[in-house]
């Protein structure tokens, strides 16, 4: 098996500057990313969504078009999921038309690697949080059960349900960082016949979490400033070989981890029940 190399970017947030996002620098940083990818050897590029910070429908179309024109300069083929800001005021179909690329749930092969792109409902409101729509979970199960080969599972929202302690946005708002149906999603991943490594964006920091024997990675935003005060300039590189996955994040918050590229499905023992509490007094 030859090494499959995939460049990853996410949470570009092209648009206005905010106290924690430098949206005005998104396009220059994206152009830099495109140039670096084109000068390297990559089998594909994956975009994890939230390409813009939504403002109004007309403006959002222009912002998405700016980003799409940058992606169109890539030599390797590019693949996308859409995030909550992408569909805040536009539809998924609008995003697909502007990108001229699919953004729905699908399975495909990149190099030697089976990839599942899961595009559930990413609509988000302060009151609702993230909730799946009818058929979303069933679609995930269907895609995962199609094949027992090792699978890279890509989504905008992380699927691990990991804690958000210390996260600027989500420590006090964990329902905006994961689906209300996370238990069902975890079960679907744990019961699938294929070993899985999951990759997501949305939470604007670099994390590695292992749940039920599955490794979950998240990538920092391209333009996020809440940690360093300057745009993170984050981009990821996945190098996947016969038995090893190497994940490297460049930018102001660099990270490098090496994980097994699992060949067989492993399942953790079910967690212990809550310990009994002794009566006091």
Secondary structure, DSSP 8 states (H G I E B T S, - for coil): ---EEEEEE----BS--BTTB-GGGHHHHHHHHHHHHHTS--SEEEE-S--B----HHHHHHHHHHHHHHHTT-SS-EEE---TTTTSSS-HHHHHHHHTS--SSEEEEETTEEEEE-------BTTTBB---TTHHHHHHHHHTT--S-EEEE-SS-SS----TT-TTTSS-GGGTSBTTHHHHHHHHHHSSS-EEEEE-SS-S-EEEEETTEEEEE---SSB-TTTSS----EEEEEE-SSEEEEEEESTT-EEEEEE--SS-----------------
